[in-house]
Amino acid sequence: MKPCNLHIAKTLELVEDMIDLADHGDIDREDNGCGILYGILRDSAYKLKKLAEEEKENHIKKGWWPVDGMNEDEMNKDGMNEDGLNIEE
């Protein structure tokens, strides 16, 4: 797996976490300031998601992205743990 594809895949995972956090934060918020915070987080996540999906599509068209997608094992072959921290140091 090319490192550039790995980073795109991890970005797509990250934006899903951002959207989830924004949704839960918005439900639990107690003031307008938090509403603004979670609204900006959600908007940013969707903008990043769109960019990452477009870049993934570009890599697919160039033949750089695996045809069958990417599984968890492939994502961790770069020497990083599930949190994206380098485990080879």
VOGU-3710 file (C-alpha; in Angstrom, 3 decimals, decimal comma):
1> mkpcnlhiak> 0,000/0,000/0,000  1,388/3,350/-0,989  1,831/5,706/1,975  -0,103/8,420/0,132  -3,136/6,094/-0,081  -2,767/5,152/3,555  -2,940/8,805/4,573  -6,051/9,371/2,473  -7,726/6,321/4,034  -6,819/7,501/7,530
11> tlelvedmid> -8,162/10,961/6,701  -11,467/9,394/5,674  -11,583/7,538/8,999  -10,711/10,707/10,897  -13,500/12,727/9,301  -16,036/10,079/10,329  -14,806/10,463/13,925  -15,052/14,249/13,592  -18,647/14,015/12,346  -19,549/11,609/15,151
21> ladhgdidre> -17,995/13,905/17,775  -19,801/16,925/16,339  -23,125/15,082/16,410  -22,698/13,899/19,999  -21,318/17,235/21,146  -24,221/19,075/19,582  -26,718/16,806/21,354  -25,054/17,350/24,742  -24,236/21,046/24,409  -25,521/23,504/26,965
31> dngcgilygi> -24,787/26,829/25,286  -24,473/28,532/21,914  -20,683/28,602/21,995  -20,556/24,816/21,934  -23,077/24,819/19,095  -20,748/27,036/17,086  -17,769/24,810/17,918  -19,507/21,609/16,837  -20,968/23,276/13,756  -17,494/24,333/12,633
41> lrdsayklkk> -16,141/20,851/13,411  -18,910/19,254/11,328  -18,469/21,680/8,421  -14,707/21,149/8,446  -15,135/17,380/8,492  -17,410/17,438/5,449  -15,013/19,723/3,556  -12,077/17,438/4,357  -14,145/14,381/3,455  -14,975/15,831/0,044
51> laeeekenhi> -11,310/16,630/-0,643  -10,125/13,194/0,506  -12,760/11,409/-1,586  -11,768/13,451/-4,634  -8,110/12,621/-4,069  -8,942/8,933/-3,623  -10,823/9,031/-6,918  -7,778/10,638/-8,587  -5,578/7,836/-7,255  -8,050/5,225/-8,509
61> kkgwwpvdgm> -8,002/6,796/-11,985  -4,178/6,794/-11,959  -4,158/3,129/-10,958  -2,488/3,874/-7,617  -5,375/2,686/-5,423  -5,900/-1,068/-4,889  -8,845/-2,371/-6,900  -10,257/-4,320/-3,954  -9,913/-1,422/-1,530  -7,890/-1,598/1,645
71> nedemnkdgm> -8,325/-3,636/4,786  -7,135/-2,968/8,334  -4,060/-5,200/7,948  -2,889/-3,256/4,905  -3,399/0,016/6,721  -1,104/-1,118/9,545  1,716/-2,499/7,358  3,424/0,887/7,395  4,772/0,378/10,917  2,054/2,390/12,619
81> nedglniee> -0,369/1,259/15,275  -4,120/1,788/15,142  -3,656/5,330/16,510  -1,316/6,258/13,673  1,743/6,322/15,933  4,991/4,912/14,622  5,713/1,632/16,405  9,076/1,029/14,749  10,948/3,736/16,673
//
